Amino acid sequence: MSFSVIAYEVKPAPKEKFPAESNIIQGWELAKILDRYDEFGESTIWNVKEVYEMFCDELENNRENLLKELEEYDVTLDDLYRIRDFLKVCVDNDYILGTWG
């Protein structure tokens, strides 16, 4: 067996798949959330499912502390649910995330 590389075509996810009909989600709280759960800290997040599952677990079991940690961004519970729903679409469709700031 040898070392192999495969080429992929990467393009934005269809906007209509998302609740707000946008494949972009914004907010500095996202940087904090992704930094918290993305163990590799790269600008492309390949394992969105892992990030989503850890985020949902904390949202379910440690919501108040999560809100407190993000209070400098004026984050509400609705904001966290919006982020959760966005990540869920990504997980359901095997999308990766690309970040820029």
C-alpha positions in Angstrom: 0.0 0.0 0.0 1.2 3.5 -0.7 0.5 7.0 0.4 -2.5 8.5 -1.4 -4.1 11.9 -1.9 -7.5 12.7 -3.3 -8.6 16.0 -4.7 -11.9 17.4 -3.6 -14.0 20.2 -4.9 -15.0 22.5 -2.1 -17.8 24.9 -2.5 -20.2 26.8 -0.2 -23.2 24.9 1.1 -26.6 25.7 -0.4 -28.2 28.6 1.4 -31.7 27.1 1.3 -30.6 24.2 3.6 -30.3 26.6 6.5 -33.1 28.0 8.7 -32.2 31.6 7.9 -31.5 30.7 4.3 -27.9 31.8 4.7 -24.8 29.5 4.8 -22.9 32.2 6.8 -23.3 32.7 10.5 -21.5 35.6 12.2 -20.5 36.8 15.6 -17.4 36.9 17.8 -19.1 34.5 20.2 -18.7 31.9 17.4 -14.9 32.3 17.5 -15.0 31.6 21.2 -17.3 28.6 20.8 -15.3 27.1 18.0 -12.0 27.7 19.9 -13.5 26.0 22.9 -14.5 22.8 21.0 -12.1 22.6 18.0 -9.1 20.7 19.4 -6.9 21.6 16.4 -7.6 25.3 16.2 -7.4 25.5 12.4 -9.3 27.8 10.0 -11.1 24.7 8.6 -13.1 22.6 10.9 -13.4 19.1 9.5 -15.2 17.4 12.4 -18.2 19.5 12.8 -20.1 16.7 14.4 -17.7 16.6 17.3 -17.9 20.3 17.8 -21.7 20.1 17.6 -22.0 17.3 20.1 -19.8 19.0 22.7 -21.6 22.3 22.2 -25.0 20.6 22.6 -23.9 18.8 25.7 -22.7 22.0 27.3 -25.9 23.8 26.1 -27.9 21.2 27.8 -25.9 20.6 31.0 -24.0 23.9 31.6 -26.0 26.6 29.9 -25.7 29.2 32.6 -21.9 29.0 32.7 -21.7 29.1 28.9 -23.9 32.2 28.8 -21.7 33.8 31.5 -18.5 33.0 29.6 -20.0 34.7 26.5 -21.6 37.6 28.3 -19.0 40.1 26.8 -20.7 39.4 23.5 -24.2 40.0 24.8 -25.2 36.5 23.8 -28.7 35.3 24.6 -30.1 31.8 24.8 -31.7 32.4 21.4 -28.3 33.1 19.9 -27.0 29.8 21.2 -29.9 27.9 19.8 -29.3 29.7 16.4 -25.7 28.5 16.5 -26.8 25.0 17.5 -29.4 24.9 14.6 -26.7 26.1 12.1 -24.3 23.4 13.3 -27.0 20.8 13.1 -27.6 21.5 9.4 -23.8 21.2 8.8 -23.7 17.8 10.6 -26.8 16.5 8.9 -25.3 17.3 5.5 -21.6 16.5 6.2 -20.5 20.2 5.7 -17.2 21.4 7.0 -16.7 24.9 8.4 -14.3 27.5 7.0 -13.6 30.5 9.3 -12.1 33.9 8.7 -12.1 36.9 11.0 
